[in-house]
Amino acid sequence: MKKRRYSIERGYPHPPGATCDEDGVNFSIYSEHADYVELLLFDKHDDPEPVLVLSTNRVGELTHPGKVESIVETSQEVETSQEIETAETTGIALNKTFHFWHVYIRGLKPGVHYAYRIGGPFDPSGGYRFDGGKVLIDPYSRGNNKALWNREKASVPGDNLETSMRSVVIDASRYRWGNNSHITAEKVDEMPGIGEKLSGKSRLQELNETIIYELHVGGFTRSPASGVKAPGTFSGVIEKIPYLKDLGITAVELMPVSDFDDTISPEGRKHYWGYDPVCFFAPHSDYCVNPERGDHTKEFRDMVKALHKAGIEVILDVVFNHTAEGDHLGPIFSLKGIDNSIYYHLEPDRQYYRNYSGCGNTVNCNHPISQKLIVDCLKYWVEEMHIDGFRFDQGSILSRDTDGKVMKYPPVIWQIELDDALGYIKVIAEAWDAAALNQVGYFPGPRWAEWNGYYRDEIRRFVRGDPGLAWRVASRITGSPDLYQLESRLPINSVNFVTCHDGFTLNDLVSYNYKHNEENGENNRDGIEDNLSWNCGVEGESEAPEIETLREQQIKNFAAILLLSVGVPMICMGDEVRRTQKGNNNAYCQDNETGWFDWNLVERNREMFRFWKLMIGFRKRHTTILRPRYFTGKENERGLKDISWHGCKLYSPGWDDPYARALSFTMGEPGDEEDIHVMMNMYWEPLEFEIPELRERSWYRAVDTFLPSPQDISGAGEEVRVNGNNYFVQGRSVVVLISK
């Protein structure tokens, strides 16, 4: 710390965290069962000892211990306010309001690193795990530093000062956004009640217009082939925005970017994905170029600002269902040491953790304090960091009450649903948890979209050639009305995807029949067994031209069906250029070439990139695919219904045919827009399909996944006219026609 005069004052309980104003910093933390709280201040992020320790106890005494007094005398001047002096003599708890412990330090500036020690009962059978020797980070911290962090030292009793994490005081108000807003698309003139409030700004991209690209911030640019200045950082993403814009996606869904512990994987491997959170508010320090300077929020905001300037929204994958503190054998670095019995679901004997997450513990999301933490966090990311939406990992855990039972109206979900500050952002649930709760189709909260696992599984089965799926595939392509319509929901409740971070990449889905996770160090026991994949005849990499041609064709089939489906499509990072994990379907610990985006693939597979790019463009041009509501059977001026289903013969889709591997449909567009006719043949031999007759129009071929590039897909205005009333669709291919 610089030599400066500081005064220690009572402070205030709200808001929690370290809050800066012009004169100093207020610190506040909640602990219902603590006996005392110590605030530790560090001059530098990696200092082994604090320069100041402030201790508060239940009767309101506030002291700076003798050990620190010598440091105080040489490095700074500390003055105790008259208010605190009165508290020391009378015993009035001025530094504690109900269960909030707080203190204000006048003269303190941003950039100071801090942590807590909290003492109280250590009684696991009662749910209490206080350890006054453990150094704890602030759950409301806007930035942390893990330069000294040692997980093992935090997992055993006793002092871990020299190997602890530290939080950093960050003034979140010090950033110039300019005209950039988290609301990024068109103006809000038609949104009653908020037009004045958002005057001159824009509205969020509608979900039905959204095309999501799931992206790992570290893995996106960590490969040497990326050529960026700071690989694996928020800054690196900025340099690759032109690539994303060229592809045509409208939103990135960032895998966890809040601070996580990457030191818990077997045999020294990093926990690369980020699904073991340390702090919900703070950007991950390893994604920052200068975390030691407390630049966490600035670097993250720079990325968001640049993405918004390019017209790309930012959705965060958030993990509120558990933390990296793990089970009863895990470390103590935050919630467990602050008030274990409040923040976590505990078994009836209180010493063990309910494990609905499959990760050792489960956050008690509907306890009022946890609920406040979650909602405060979301509002911070939206209001201060301009985030456009969230995807909730194992979101069904948010529907469990304090006893673990599933609630009809979970308070935390409905507060997110109805809160004015969160009312226009995107909310997406992974609508299941590790305890077999599956809420796809009925997740609490009507505006919540859901990762549609049924879409993934049934489209995978259809494209690999499984028979008898006509009706199910038709439902998935039209927004899964069998799942959502009876619940009075909409196609936009369905996030459609074939692959995501968890499982095979799309290239591997058509290249492997079996998982190959040996490099994870778990004897290939991890990862799911049944991937619904097909290797096209050879397991793994192949130099046979016919195998590679078939695999590319299958990838194009998946791309075409995904981007023709009503709902919200999501693409996994690198699928557009055939990124491979060499058969690893659980690359959570592969912070290496296995898990990274290989930028050499962009040139090597430029024809595949072209197909995805043009297919995305096709989707954007056709409003019938972007429809926010279900089909009704209404006819257009040309006598075509908004949706009609066929097999090889018109109007004979073969719903009950157990051998059917072909399906066709026509989407009649209103007015002068182009009608769409799609023929899908997942049989291995060519099939002849009938084509509907048109009034005063002709059919033109836009897509045929069997044809080589560039004939496989045409740009707008370059489609090829089709003559006759029939079309031979080659085996394992998709054909798309449009009317002109």
C-alpha positions in Angstrom: 0.0 0.0 0.0 1.1 3.5 -0.6 1.7 5.6 2.5 -1.7 7.3 3.0 -3.9 8.2 5.9 -6.8 5.7 6.4 -9.7 5.9 8.8 -11.7 2.8 9.9 -15.4 3.4 10.1 -18.6 1.5 10.8 -19.6 1.0 7.1 -22.9 -0.4 6.0 -24.4 -3.8 5.2 -25.5 -3.2 1.6 -24.5 -4.0 -1.0 -22.4 -7.0 -0.2 -18.9 -7.2 -1.5 -16.2 -4.5 -1.8 -17.9 -1.3 -2.9 -15.9 1.8 -3.9 -17.0 5.4 -3.6 -15.0 8.6 -4.0 -13.7 8.5 -0.4 -13.0 4.8 0.2 -14.2 1.2 0.2 -17.0 -0.5 2.1 -16.6 -4.2 2.8 -19.7 -6.3 3.6 -20.1 -10.1 3.9 -23.0 -12.3 5.2 -22.5 -15.0 7.8 -25.3 -16.0 10.1 -23.3 -18.3 12.4 -19.9 -16.8 12.5 -18.2 -15.7 15.8 -15.9 -13.2 14.2 -14.8 -11.9 10.8 -11.3 -10.7 9.9 -10.6 -8.6 6.8 -7.1 -9.0 5.4 -5.6 -6.4 3.1 -2.6 -7.1 0.9 -0.4 -4.6 -0.9 0.2 -6.9 -3.8 -1.6 -9.9 -5.2 1.2 -12.4 -4.3 2.2 -10.9 -0.9 2.5 -13.8 1.6 1.4 -11.6 4.5 -1.3 -8.9 4.8 -0.3 -5.4 5.5 -3.5 -4.9 7.6 -5.9 -7.2 9.5 -9.1 -5.8 10.8 -11.0 -8.1 13.2 -14.6 -7.9 14.2 -16.5 -10.0 16.7 -20.0 -10.5 17.8 -20.1 -7.8 20.4 -18.9 -5.1 18.0 -15.3 -4.7 18.9 -13.1 -3.8 15.9 -9.4 -4.2 16.3 -6.2 -4.4 14.3 -4.1 -7.1 16.0 -0.7 -6.5 17.6 1.1 -8.4 14.9 0.0 -5.9 12.3 0.5 -2.8 14.4 4.2 -2.6 13.6 3.4 -2.9 9.9 0.8 -0.1 10.3 3.4 2.2 11.9 5.9 1.8 9.1 3.7 1.6 6.0 0.5 3.6 6.7 -1.4 5.5 9.3 -4.7 4.0 10.5 -7.2 6.1 12.4 -10.2 4.7 14.3 -13.3 6.8 14.0 -15.1 8.1 17.0 -18.0 5.9 16.1 -15.9 2.7 16.4 -14.3 3.9 19.6 -17.7 4.3 21.1 -18.6 0.7 20.0 -15.5 -0.6 21.6 -16.4 0.8 25.0 -20.2 0.1 24.9 -20.2 -3.2 23.1 -22.8 -2.0 20.5 -22.4 -4.1 17.3 -21.9 -1.1 14.9 -19.9 -3.2 12.5 -22.5 -5.9 12.3 -26.1 -5.5 11.1 -28.2 -8.6 11.7 -26.0 -11.2 9.9 -24.0 -8.8 7.7 -20.5 -8.0 8.8 -19.2 -4.7 7.5 -16.5 -2.0 7.7 -15.6 1.1 5.7 -12.0 2.2 5.1 -11.8 5.9 4.2 -8.9 6.6 2.0 -8.6 3.1 0.5 -8.5 2.9 -3.3 -9.3 0.3 -6.0 -6.5 -2.2 -6.8 -6.0 -3.4 -3.2 -6.1 -7.2 -2.7 -8.2 -8.6 0.1 -9.5 -11.7 1.7 -11.3 -12.9 4.9 -10.9 -15.2 7.8 -14.1 -16.2 9.5 -14.2 -18.0 12.8 -17.1 -20.0 14.3 -18.1 -23.5 15.3 -16.5 -26.4 13.6 -19.2 -29.0 14.0 -19.7 -31.1 10.8 -22.6 -33.0 12.4 -24.4 -29.6 12.7 -23.4 -28.4 9.3 -20.8 -26.0 10.5 -17.3 -26.0 9.0 -15.7 -22.8 10.2 -11.9 -22.7 10.2 -10.4 -19.5 11.3 -7.1 -20.4 9.7 -8.5 -20.5 6.2 -8.3 -17.5 4.0 -11.5 -16.9 2.0 -12.3 -15.0 -1.1 -15.4 -12.7 -1.2 -18.3 -14.4 -3.0 -19.2 -10.9 -4.4 -15.7 -10.2 -5.6 -15.3 -8.7 -9.1 -11.8 -10.2 -9.5 -9.6 -12.8 -7.9 -6.0 -13.9 -8.2 -4.8 -17.5 -7.8 -1.0 -16.9 -8.2 -0.3 -18.6 -4.8 -3.3 -21.0 -4.8 -2.8 -24.6 -3.6 -5.9 -26.7 -3.4 -4.4 -29.3 -1.1 -3.5 -26.8 1.6 -7.1 -25.5 1.6 -8.4 -29.1 2.0 -6.7 -29.8 5.4 -7.3 -28.0 8.7 -5.2 -25.0 9.6 -3.6 -21.9 8.2 -3.2 -21.5 4.5 -2.4 -17.8 4.2 0.7 -18.3 2.0 -1.1 -20.5 -0.5 -4.5 -18.8 -0.6 -6.5 -17.0 -3.3 -7.1 -13.3 -2.9 -9.9 -11.0 -4.2 -9.2 -7.5 -5.6 -11.0 -4.3 -5.0 -12.4 -3.2 -8.4 -14.4 -0.1 -9.1 -16.9 -1.4 -11.7 -18.1 2.1 -12.5 -14.8 3.1 -14.2 -15.4 2.1 -17.8 -16.5 4.0 -20.8 -19.0 2.1 -22.8 -19.8 4.9 -25.2 -23.0 4.2 -27.1 -22.5 0.4 -26.6 -25.3 -1.4 -24.8 -26.1 -4.9 -23.9 -29.2 -4.4 -26.1 -28.0 -4.8 -29.6 -30.5 -5.2 -32.4 -33.4 -3.0 -33.5 -35.1 -0.1 -31.8 -37.7 -0.6 -29.1 -40.6 1.5 -30.5 -43.0 -1.4 -30.4 -42.2 -2.4 -26.8 -44.9 -0.7 -24.6 -43.7 0.9 -21.4 -39.9 0.9 -22.0 -39.6 3.0 -25.1 -38.8 6.1 -23.1 -36.5 4.3 -20.8 -34.5 2.8 -23.7 -34.8 5.8 -25.9 -32.1 5.8 -28.6 -31.1 2.3 -27.8 -32.0 -1.0 -29.4 -33.8 -4.2 -28.4 -32.3 -7.6 -27.9 -32.2 -9.9 -30.9 -35.4 -12.0 -30.8 -34.8 -15.6 -29.9 -36.3 -16.9 -33.1 -33.7 -14.8 -35.0 -30.8 -16.0 -32.9 -28.1 -18.4 -34.1 -25.9 -19.4 -31.1 -22.2 -20.4 -31.4 -21.0 -22.2 -28.2 -17.4 -21.0 -27.6 -14.7 -21.7 -25.1 -12.8 -18.5 -24.5 -9.5 -20.2 -23.7 -9.7 -23.0 -26.3 -10.8 -20.6 -29.1 -7.4 -19.0 -29.5 -4.9 -20.9 -27.3 -3.6 -22.9 -30.3 -0.4 -21.4 -31.7 -2.1 -21.5 -35.1 -4.5 -18.8 -33.9 -1.9 -16.1 -34.4 -3.4 -13.7 -31.8 -1.3 -11.6 -29.5 -2.6 -13.0 -26.2 -3.8 -16.6 -26.8 -6.5 -18.0 -24.6 -7.8 -14.6 -23.4 -10.8 -12.3 -23.8 -8.4 -10.2 -25.9 -7.8 -13.2 -28.2 -11.5 -13.5 -28.9 -11.6 -9.9 -30.0 -9.0 -10.6 -32.7 -11.2 -13.4 -34.1 -14.5 -11.5 -34.3 -14.2 -11.1 -38.1 -14.2 -14.9 -38.4 -17.4 -15.1 -36.3 -19.0 -12.3 -38.3 -18.1 -13.9 -41.6 -19.7 -17.2 -40.4 -22.9 -15.4 -39.7 -23.8 -16.4 -36.2 -25.7 -13.8 -34.1 -24.7 -14.8 -30.5 -21.8 -16.4 -28.8 -22.5 -18.6 -25.8 -19.4 -18.5 -23.7 -18.6 -21.6 -21.7 -18.0 -20.5 -18.0 -16.0 -17.3 -17.8 -16.5 -16.6 -14.1 -13.6 -17.6 -12.0 -13.1 -21.4 -11.7 -10.6 -23.8 -10.2 -8.7 -25.6 -12.9 -6.5 -27.6 -10.6 -8.8 -30.5 -9.7 -8.4 -32.9 -12.6 -6.5 -36.2 -12.3 -2.7 -36.5 -12.8 -2.1 -32.8 -12.9 -4.4 -32.1 -15.8 -6.3 -28.8 -15.7 -10.1 -28.7 -15.4 -10.3 -27.0 -18.7 -14.0 -26.5 -19.3 -14.6 -24.3 -16.3 -17.5 -26.0 -14.6 -16.1 -25.8 -11.1 -16.8 -22.2 -10.0 -14.8 -20.3 -7.5 -16.7 -17.0 -7.7 -19.8 -16.2 -9.7 -19.1 -12.5 -10.2 -15.4 -12.4 -11.2 -14.1 -13.0 -14.7 -11.7 -15.9 -14.8 -8.3 -14.6 -14.1 -6.5 -16.9 -16.5 -8.5 -15.4 -19.4 -7.1 -11.9 -18.5 -3.8 -10.5 -19.7 -3.2 -8.5 -16.5 -5.1 -10.0 -13.6 -2.5 -8.9 -11.1 -3.5 -5.3 -11.9 -7.1 -5.9 -11.3 -8.1 -5.5 -15.0 -10.6 -8.4 -14.9 -13.7 -6.4 -15.6 -12.0 -4.0 -18.1 -10.7 -6.9 -20.3 -14.0 -8.7 -20.2 -15.9 -5.5 -21.1 -13.5 -4.8 -24.0 -14.5 -8.2 -25.5 -18.2 -7.6 -25.0 -18.0 -4.1 -26.4 -16.2 -5.4 -29.5 -18.7 -8.3 -30.0 -21.6 -5.9 -29.8 -20.0 -3.5 -32.2 -19.9 -6.5 -34.7 -23.6 -7.2 -34.0 -22.9 -10.3 -32.0 -24.7 -10.9 -28.6 -23.0 -12.4 -25.6 -24.6 -15.2 -23.6 -22.8 -16.6 -20.5 -22.9 -20.2 -19.4 -23.3 -19.8 -15.7 -22.8 -22.5 -13.0 -24.9 -21.8 -9.9 -25.6 -25.5 -9.1 -22.3 -26.3 -7.3 -18.9 -24.9 -6.5 -15.3 -26.1 -6.6 -15.3 -26.6 -2.8 -16.5 -30.1 -3.4 -17.7 -32.6 -0.8 -16.6 -33.0 2.9 -13.1 -33.7 1.8 -12.8 -30.7 -0.5 -11.2 -27.3 0.1 -12.4 -24.4 2.1 -12.0 -21.1 0.2 -15.4 -19.3 0.2 -19.0 -20.4 0.9 -18.0 -23.4 2.9 -16.0 -21.3 5.3 -18.4 -18.3 5.3 -21.4 -20.3 6.3 -21.6 -23.9 5.1 -25.0 -24.6 6.5 -26.6 -21.7 4.6 -25.1 -22.1 1.2 -25.2 -25.9 0.5 -27.7 -28.7 0.5 -26.7 -31.1 3.3 -27.7 -34.6 4.1 -29.9 -35.2 7.1 -26.9 -35.9 9.3 -25.5 -32.5 8.1 -21.9 -33.6 7.8 -22.2 -34.8 4.2 -23.4 -33.0 1.0 -26.4 -33.8 -1.2 -24.9 -34.3 -4.6 -27.6 -33.4 -7.2 -24.8 -31.9 -9.4 -22.6 -34.9 -9.6 -19.7 -32.7 -8.6 -19.6 -33.2 -4.8 -21.9 -30.5 -3.5 -25.1 -28.7 -4.5 -25.8 -25.0 -3.9 -28.9 -24.4 -1.9 -30.3 -22.0 -4.6 -33.6 -21.3 -3.0 -32.3 -20.2 0.4 -33.0 -16.5 0.5 -29.3 -15.6 0.8 -28.2 -17.9 -2.0 -31.1 -16.6 -4.1 -30.0 -13.0 -3.5 -26.4 -14.0 -4.4 -27.6 -15.5 -7.7 -29.9 -12.7 -8.7 -27.5 -10.0 -7.7 -24.9 -11.8 -9.8 -27.1 -11.9 -12.9 -28.1 -8.3 -12.6 -24.4 -7.3 -12.3 -23.5 -9.1 -15.5 -26.4 -7.5 -17.3 -26.3 -4.0 -15.9 -22.5 -3.5 -15.5 -21.1 -6.0 -18.1 -23.8 -5.7 -20.7 -24.5 -9.4 -21.1 -27.4 -10.4 -23.3 -28.4 -13.7 -21.8 -27.5 -16.8 -19.7 -27.4 -20.5 -20.1 -27.8 -22.2 -16.7 -25.8 -25.4 -16.3 -27.8 -28.1 -14.7 -30.6 -25.6 -14.4 -33.1 -28.0 -12.8 -31.2 -27.7 -9.5 -32.6 -24.2 -9.3 -36.0 -25.7 -9.0 -35.2 -27.6 -5.8 -36.3 -26.3 -2.4 -34.1 -26.1 0.7 -34.8 -29.8 1.4 -34.0 -30.8 -2.2 -37.6 -31.4 -3.3 -38.7 -30.1 -6.7 -40.9 -27.0 -6.5 -43.7 -25.9 -8.8 -42.8 -22.2 -8.4 -39.1 -22.0 -7.4 -38.5 -18.5 -6.0 -35.1 -18.0 -7.7 -36.3 -19.1 -11.1 -39.4 -16.9 -10.9 -37.5 -13.9 -9.6 -35.2 -14.2 -12.7 -38.3 -14.7 -14.8 -40.0 -11.5 -13.5 -37.3 -9.1 -12.4 -37.5 -5.9 -14.4 -33.7 -5.7 -14.9 -33.6 -9.3 -16.3 -36.9 -9.2 -18.1 -35.6 -8.8 -21.7 -32.4 -10.9 -21.5 -32.3 -14.5 -22.8 -32.5 -17.2 -20.2 -31.7 -20.8 -21.3 -31.8 -23.8 -19.0 -30.0 -27.1 -19.2 -33.3 -28.6 -18.0 -31.9 -31.6 -16.1 -29.5 -32.4 -13.3 -27.2 -35.3 -12.3 -29.9 -36.8 -10.0 -32.1 -37.9 -13.0 -34.4 -34.8 -12.8 -35.4 -34.1 -16.5 -37.6 -31.0 -17.0 -37.3 -30.7 -20.8 -40.7 -29.4 -22.0 -41.8 -28.1 -18.6 -39.0 -26.2 -17.0 -40.5 -23.7 -14.5 -40.9 -20.2 -16.0 -42.6 -19.9 -19.4 -40.0 -17.7 -21.1 -37.1 -20.0 -20.3 -35.7 -21.7 -23.4 -34.2 -25.2 -22.9 -31.4 -27.2 -24.4 -33.5 -29.8 -26.2 -31.8 -33.1 -25.6 -34.6 -34.9 -27.5 -33.7 -32.9 -30.6 -30.1 -33.9 -30.3 -30.8 -37.6 -29.9 -33.5 -38.1 -32.5 -31.7 -36.1 -35.2 -28.6 -38.1 -34.5 -30.4 -41.4 -34.9 -32.2 -40.2 -38.0 -29.1 -39.1 -39.8 -27.1 -42.2 -39.0 -29.9 -44.2 -40.6 -32.1 -45.5 -37.8 -35.6 -46.4 -39.2 -39.1 -45.5 -38.0 -38.4 -42.0 -36.8 -40.5 -39.9 -39.2 -43.0 -38.5 -36.7 -40.4 -37.7 -34.1 -38.1 -36.0 -36.6 -41.1 -34.0 -38.0 -41.8 -32.8 -34.4 -38.2 -31.8 -33.8 -38.0 -29.8 -37.1 -41.1 -27.9 -36.3 -40.1 -26.7 -32.8 -41.0 -29.8 -30.8 -44.8 -29.0 -30.3 -45.2 -32.4 -28.6 -43.0 -31.1 -25.8 -43.9 -27.4 -25.6 -47.3 -26.6 -27.2 -49.5 -28.3 -24.6 -47.6 -26.3 -22.0 -48.7 -23.1 -23.9 -45.1 -22.5 -24.9 -43.5 -21.6 -28.2 -40.9 -23.0 -30.6 -38.4 -20.5 -29.2 -38.5 -22.5 -25.9 -36.4 -25.2 -27.8 -32.7 -24.7 -28.3 -31.9 -27.2 -31.0 -28.4 -28.7 -31.2 -26.7 -31.8 -32.5 -23.4 -31.3 -30.6 -22.1 -29.2 -27.7 -19.0 -29.1 -25.6 -20.1 -32.2 -23.8 -19.7 -35.2 -26.1 -18.4 -35.8 -29.6 -17.6 -32.9 -32.0 -19.7 -33.1 -35.2 -16.6 -34.5 -37.0 -16.2 -37.2 -34.4 -19.9 -38.0 -34.4 -19.4 -39.3 -38.0 -16.0 -40.7 -37.4 -16.3 -42.8 -34.3 -18.6 -45.5 -33.0 -16.9 -45.6 -29.6 -15.5 -43.0 -27.2 -11.7 -42.8 -26.8 -11.0 -41.1 -23.6 -7.9 -42.8 -22.5 -6.0 -39.5 -22.3 -8.3 -38.3 -19.6 -6.5 -40.7 -17.1 -9.6 -42.6 -16.1 -9.2 -45.8 -18.1 -11.9 -44.7 -20.5 -14.5 -45.0 -17.8 -15.6 -41.4 -18.1 -18.0 -40.0 -20.7 -21.3 -41.4 -22.0 -21.3 -44.8 -23.6 -24.0 -44.4 -26.2 -23.2 -41.5 -28.5 -25.8 -42.3 -31.2 -22.9 -41.9 -33.7 -21.8 -43.7 -36.8 -18.2 -43.8 -38.1 -19.2 -44.3 -41.8 -17.4 -47.6 -41.9 -14.0 -46.9 -40.4 -13.2 -46.1 -36.7 -11.3 -42.8 -36.5 -9.2 -41.0 -39.0 -9.2 -42.3 -42.6 -7.4 -41.5 -45.8 -10.0 -43.4 -47.9 -11.6 -40.8 -50.2 -15.0 -42.5 -50.2 -15.1 -42.5 -46.4 -14.1 -38.8 -46.2 -16.7 -37.9 -48.8 -19.4 -39.7 -46.9 -18.4 -38.1 -43.6 -18.5 -34.6 -45.1 -21.9 -35.4 -46.6 -23.2 -36.5 -43.2 -21.9 -33.3 -41.5 -23.7 -31.3 -44.2 -26.9 -33.3 -43.5 -26.7 -32.3 -39.9 -26.0 -28.7 -40.7 -28.9 -28.5 -43.1 -31.4 -30.1 -40.8 -30.3 -28.0 -37.8 -30.6 -24.7 -39.7 -33.9 -25.6 -41.3 -35.5 -26.5 -38.0 -37.8 -24.1 -36.2 -36.5 -23.0 -32.8 -33.1 -21.7 -31.8 -30.1 -23.4 -33.4 -26.8 -23.8 -31.6 -23.5 -24.7 -33.2 -20.6 -26.0 -31.3 -17.2 -24.3 -31.7 -15.3 -25.6 -34.7 -17.9 -27.9 -36.1 -18.0 -25.7 -39.1 -14.4 -26.7 -40.0 -14.5 -30.3 -38.7 -12.7 -29.8 -35.4 -11.8 -33.1 -33.9 -11.1 -34.4 -30.4 -9.9 -37.7 -31.9 -12.9 -39.6 -30.3 -12.7 -38.0 -26.9 -16.3 -37.3 -25.8 -15.4 -35.8 -22.4 -12.5 -33.4 -23.1 -13.1 -31.5 -19.8 -9.4 -31.9 -18.8 -7.8 -31.5 -22.2 -6.3 -28.0 -22.2 -4.2 -28.9 -25.2 -4.5 -29.5 -28.9 -7.4 -32.0 -28.2 -9.6 -29.3 -26.7 -8.4 -26.3 -28.7 -9.7 -24.8 -32.0 -7.1 -25.7 -34.6 -7.0 -22.6 -36.9 -5.3 -24.6 -39.6 -8.6 -26.2 -40.2 -10.2 -23.0 -41.5 -8.1 -23.2 -44.7 -8.0 -26.9 -44.8 -11.8 -27.2 -44.7 -12.8 -23.9 -46.3 -15.5 -25.7 -48.4 -17.2 -27.0 -45.2 -17.0 -23.5 -43.7 -18.6 -22.2 -46.9 -21.5 -24.6 -46.6 -22.2 -23.6 -43.0 -21.9 -19.9 -43.9 -24.4 -20.1 -46.8 -26.7 -22.4 -44.8 -26.9 -19.8 -42.1 -27.6 -17.1 -44.7 -30.4 -19.3 -46.1 -32.0 -19.5 -42.7 -31.8 -15.8 -42.2 -33.6 -15.1 -45.5 -36.6 -17.3 -44.9 -39.1 -16.1 -42.3 -41.0 -19.3 -42.2 -38.0 -21.0 -40.5 -37.6 -18.0 -38.1 -41.3 -18.2 -37.1 -41.9 -17.5 -33.4 -45.1 -19.6 -33.3 -46.2 -23.1 -34.4 -47.6 -24.0 -37.8 -51.4 -23.8 -38.2 -52.0 -25.3 -41.7 -52.9 -22.0 -43.2 -52.7 -21.9 -47.0 -50.9 -19.2 -49.0 -51.8 -17.6 -52.3 -50.3 -20.6 -54.2 -52.4 -23.2 -52.4 -49.5 -24.4 -50.2 -50.0 -24.9 -46.5 -47.5 -23.4 -44.1 -46.3 -27.0 -43.5 -47.1 -30.2 -45.4 -45.5 -33.5 -44.8 -44.5 -36.2 -47.4 -42.5 -39.3 -47.9 -41.2 -40.2 -51.3 -44.8 -39.6 -52.4 -46.6 -36.4 -51.7 -48.7 -36.2 -48.5 -47.7 -39.8 -47.5 -45.1 -39.2 -44.7 -45.2 -42.8 -43.4 -45.7 -41.9 -39.8 -46.4 -45.5 -38.9 -43.8 -47.1 -41.2 -41.2 -48.8 -39.0 -38.8 -49.0 -41.9 -39.0 -45.3 -43.0 -35.7 -43.6 -43.4 -37.0 -40.8 -45.7 -39.1 -37.7 -45.0 -40.0 -34.6 -47.0 -41.9 -31.4 -46.2 -43.0 -28.2 -47.9 -43.2 -24.8 -46.1 -45.5 -22.4 -47.9 -44.3 -18.8 -47.4 -46.8 -16.0 -47.4 -46.9 -13.3 -50.0 -44.1 -13.0 -52.5 -41.6 -14.9 -50.3 -40.0 -18.1 -51.5 -41.6 -21.4 -50.6 -39.3 -24.2 -49.4 -39.4 -27.9 -50.2 -37.1 -30.2 -48.3 -36.3 -33.9 -49.1 -34.3 -36.0 -46.7 -33.1 -39.5 -47.7 -31.2 -41.2 -44.9 -31.4 -44.6 -46.7 -28.2 -45.7 -48.3 -29.6 -46.0 -51.8 -31.1 -43.2 -54.1 -34.8 -42.6 -53.8 -37.2 -40.8 -56.2 -39.2 -38.0 -54.5 -42.3 -36.3 -55.9 -42.3 -32.5 -55.9 -45.4 -30.4 -55.4 -46.8 -28.5 -58.4 -46.7 -24.7 -58.2 -48.9 -22.0 -59.6 -47.0 -19.6 -61.8 -43.7 -20.5 -60.1 -40.8 -23.0 -60.6 -38.6 -24.9 -58.1 -34.9 -24.1 -57.9 -32.3 -26.2 -56.1 -30.6 -24.4 -53.2 -29.0 -27.3 -51.5 -28.0 -30.9 -52.4 -25.6 -32.3 -49.8 -24.6 -35.2 -52.1 -23.0 -32.8 -54.7 -19.4 -31.7 -54.3 -18.6 -28.1 -53.4 -19.5 -25.6 -54.7 -22.6 -27.3 -56.2 -23.7 -28.5 -52.8 -25.2 -25.1 -51.8 -26.0 -22.0 -53.8 -25.8 -18.4 -52.7 -28.9 -16.2 -52.9 -29.9 -15.7 -56.6 -27.6 -18.5 -57.8 -30.0 -21.5 -57.3 -30.4 -24.0 -60.2 -33.8 -24.6 -61.8 -35.3 -28.0 -61.4 -37.5 -29.4 -64.2 -40.2 -32.0 -63.8 -42.2 -33.3 -60.9 -39.7 -35.7 -59.4 -36.2 -35.5 -58.0 -33.7 -38.3 -57.3 -32.3 -37.8 -53.9 -29.1 -39.8 -53.5 -28.5 -42.0 -50.5 -27.8 -40.2 -47.1 -28.4 -36.7 -48.4 -30.6 -33.7 -48.0 -32.0 -31.6 -50.9 -33.6 -28.1 -50.5 -35.7 -26.4 -53.2 -37.1 -22.9 -53.2 -39.8 -21.5 -55.4 -39.4 -18.5 -57.7 
